[in-house]
Amino acid sequence: MSAIYHGLLHLSVVRCIGKPYADRVKSKSVDAVYKELGNRIVSARKAHNMSQEQLAAASDIDRSHVGFIEQGRRKPTVSTLYKIAKSLNISLEQLFKGL
């Protein structure tokens, strides 16, 4: 199992199983993953000279949601991350590699 798939699976399990399982997982490490994902999205967006508004429109996501994702304050689904990555011409692997 690849590290990326394992990471996605772990994040999905935390979301699906709920609070009891999430309490046993170090929440700080999961929060750190979302914060780093947000940082990577910001970097890729700026490298493409895109505003949050432009990324939101290209991804069919509300601008405020993009802002919260970039700040690590939202836990986006894999499908949302896919839309963002596709709009930035990067792969999900690039977003998750090394997390």
HUCORQUI-V151929 format. One record per run of one state. SS is the DSSP state (~ for helix, > for strand, _ for the rest). FROM is the first residue (numbers start at 1). LEN is the number of residues. If there is no record, write none. Layout:
ss=SS from=FROM len=LEN
ss=SS from=FROM len=LEN
This chain:
ss=_ from=1 len=2
ss=~ from=3 len=15
ss=_ from=18 len=1
ss=~ from=19 len=6
ss=_ from=25 len=2
ss=~ from=27 len=21
ss=_ from=48 len=4
ss=~ from=52 len=8
ss=_ from=60 len=3
ss=~ from=63 len=9
ss=_ from=72 len=6
ss=~ from=78 len=10
ss=_ from=88 len=4
ss=~ from=92 len=5
ss=_ from=97 len=3
